[in-house]
Amino acid sequence: MINFFSSLPRGTKRGFLILMDTALLPLALFAAFVLRFGQFWPDVSQIKWLFIIAPIVAIPIFIRLGLYRSVIRYMGAKAVFTIVKGVTLATGALMILAAISHQTEVPWPVFGIYWAIAVVYIGGSRMILRDIFNVRHTSKSNRQHVIIYGAGAAGVQLANGLYCGQDYLPVAFVDDKKELQGSVINGVKVFAPCEISQIIQDRVVSQILLAIPSASRATRRTILEKLEPLPIHIKTIPGMVDLIDQRAAVNDIQEVDIEDLLGRDPVPPHENLLDKCISDKSVMVTGAGGSIGSELCRQIIKLEPTTLVLFDKSEFNLYKIEQDLLNIQRRIKSAKPVRIVAILGSITHQKRVESIIRGFEVNTVYHAAAYKHVPLVEQNPIEGVRNNIFGTLATAQAAKNCKVENFVLVSTDKAVRPTNVMGATKRIAELILQGLSRQKSSTKFCMVRFGNVLASSGSVVPLFRKQIKQGGPVTVTHKDINRYFMTISEASQLVLQSGALAKGGDVFVLDMGEPVRILDLARKMIHLSGFTVKDSNNLDGDIEISFTGLRPGEKLFEELLIDNKAISTEHELIMRAEETELPWPILNEILNKLDTACHEFDFLMVRKLLKNAVAGYCPQCDIEDLVWKVSDSKVVEFEKAKEGKQVIAG
């Protein structure tokens, strides 16, 4: 019978509800008379018309309020409020009709009793139907049993959503609040965290779902550290920021955010710094489609610039971020819509960049465009030099020529005593801005140096997730390697605030917290996915961790300061580094030689110039190990001088 009603068309189901209400409302009115007069069968022959009028008045009101548009299986508190509102209006209308009719006087308490009974009948009938349909769905044996950690509003909403689905069945709530423990919510008992292990065994639980979106990151990390040893997959619902920004819903179950394991609670941005270089200004972001560039754009558009210029040479990435920003703009419904301009182009074309800056009267440039993948740049050094060094030079000079107010370079911790071409090129990019800032110019140049951002392109986190999903092995380059980590959102906010602190030539360093051992990160991700690590101590484990050796140009430990000198600023997570600079005449001569070497495809000279220009640059493979054969200014052959050495493609 339940299957038959479930398969009926929506229109037929609505018709059934209308017929049900048409029968229940006169019954509620008759019950009101029974209770009022204390008789099993009171004499209502003089007011039969009132029983006919009751549904005729109520049904159109219910239709108008959308009561018959609600899906019974998903009915919640809002639908109950609609029922109360509809019955109240219908009762009021019935009272007015009775008052203006002089045939028979109806005692007023009858209408109060009728209102209460009608609410119970109309609301109760729907709750019964909802439970019947939900029992049908929850009775399926192939649903995974899950524990919901968090018995608050988000946890209850998640449970209601899961009941109506076909994948998960909540069998227990877990909450730290003692006043909730032992209570029953929607038929599901709330337990203390110390009882989780027993629940997993008794109820064959496959997953724990964290439903604590408003909890601080420190609290979430503490909870995850307690859950990590359990042999069970742990997932979560989106955080409060995503829920508020409508980027996700409570029922969107996802893998645990790594920032909950590694990060600290983010420091709220200083509003006076955040919008100083952006609000009511024209802003340009280079590399707008990249990991950092795209997040910068998402932060900037909320600060209401007049124009946001997106500059990138990847057509796909540019289209993607443009559509994303248009969706954000529609969602926030700003009083002053931002003009979003997507432009294809390369940062190495100074005239092109200059024409864009002049055309859109750009006030602030955030320069995020760069080749940053260490092994790839190591194998393609000349392209890395062209993009990271001369692209920065061209963009910075274009900004200077156009009298841009602020120019902010997104730099990296790999620029500190680099062992790779990428880090060396980013350090020279910093030196370029320091040199330009010492010249007479109205543009304030600065750079912001920080470490890895979670979930960026090339990040280790998405790679580990993919490897775990495939059953391993999870690849770690070295057992002692560690890295600084920060969320993309927090790093981008700090970049925006750093620009407001610039005086000219500043090297800002972000406080990244404590470095994270990558091996520990891999182990935690494996455990939180419900697997065990396979090693010499546990030969029956699920996923093995293999060590692949350091990649070309990769360091064991990253640093943020060259001279270990930094002074604080008005923002607690932003420091101003005091580091040596290269006089512009010397740097300009190096740049000219680098340009010539790149045109002649002379990698040996490029490597030599980088070593001379960048303090502490120590490449991991010697130039003598690479033999290049050049004919007619074209590379016709390159080969390894010694077996086992990397091949440099230029």
Number of C-alpha atoms within 10 A of each C-alpha: 5 10 9 7 12 11 9 10 9 13 10 11 17 16 12 13 16 18 13 14 20 18 13 18 27 20 17 23 20 18 19 22 23 17 15 17 13 10 10 10 11 14 12 13 7 10 14 11 11 18 19 13 15 21 22 15 17 22 21 14 18 22 13 12 14 14 19 18 13 12 15 19 19 14 14 15 8 8 18 18 12 16 21 18 16 23 25 18 17 23 21 16 16 20 18 11 15 20 14 9 11 9 10 10 12 17 12 12 13 19 19 16 18 24 23 16 21 27 20 16 18 20 18 14 15 19 18 12 14 19 14 13 19 18 13 13 19 20 12 13 9 11 16 16 19 25 26 26 25 23 28 16 11 19 24 18 16 24 28 20 18 18 20 19 14 15 14 21 26 24 20 25 31 26 20 16 14 11 9 19 17 14 14 14 14 8 10 15 17 26 24 16 17 11 10 20 14 10 16 21 10 9 13 13 21 18 22 25 24 27 30 23 21 14 13 16 19 17 15 20 19 13 17 18 15 11 19 19 14 17 17 20 21 25 20 21 25 24 20 17 12 14 15 10 12 12 12 16 16 20 18 11 16 13 17 21 18 17 19 19 19 20 21 18 12 15 11 8 14 13 10 10 19 21 20 16 26 27 17 16 19 23 28 27 23 27 26 31 27 20 18 21 24 26 19 23 25 18 16 25 25 17 19 22 21 18 23 25 23 24 26 25 17 17 13 11 16 22 16 14 21 21 12 14 21 15 11 18 19 10 12 13 9 14 7 11 16 21 14 19 13 16 18 13 16 20 29 18 14 20 14 15 22 21 13 18 25 16 9 15 17 24 23 25 26 24 24 24 25 23 18 21 13 21 16 18 24 27 18 18 23 25 17 26 28 21 20 25 26 23 22 28 23 21 25 28 20 23 27 22 15 19 19 24 17 25 26 27 25 23 26 23 24 28 30 22 21 27 22 24 32 28 27 30 30 30 27 25 25 28 24 26 26 23 20 21 21 14 10 8 15 16 24 25 31 27 28 26 27 24 22 21 24 24 18 15 15 15 13 18 20 14 15 20 18 12 16 20 13 11 14 19 18 24 18 20 16 18 16 12 18 19 18 24 21 23 19 20 16 15 26 23 19 25 26 23 22 28 30 19 19 19 13 21 21 25 26 31 27 23 18 21 13 13 16 15 16 20 20 13 18 20 18 20 23 27 21 24 20 19 21 22 22 16 14 9 8 11 10 11 13 18 22 21 18 16 14 12 12 13 13 20 21 21 18 12 13 21 19 22 20 17 11 10 11 17 11 13 13 10 16 10 17 23 22 21 22 16 13 11 13 15 14 18 10 11 17 14 11 18 20 11 15 25 18 14 18 19 12 15 18 18 21 14 17 22 19 12 16 22 17 12 19 21 16 15 20 17 20 14 14 10 13 9 14 18 16 17 11 14 9 7 11 10 15 10 10 14 16 14 14 11 8 7 14 16 16 19 16 17
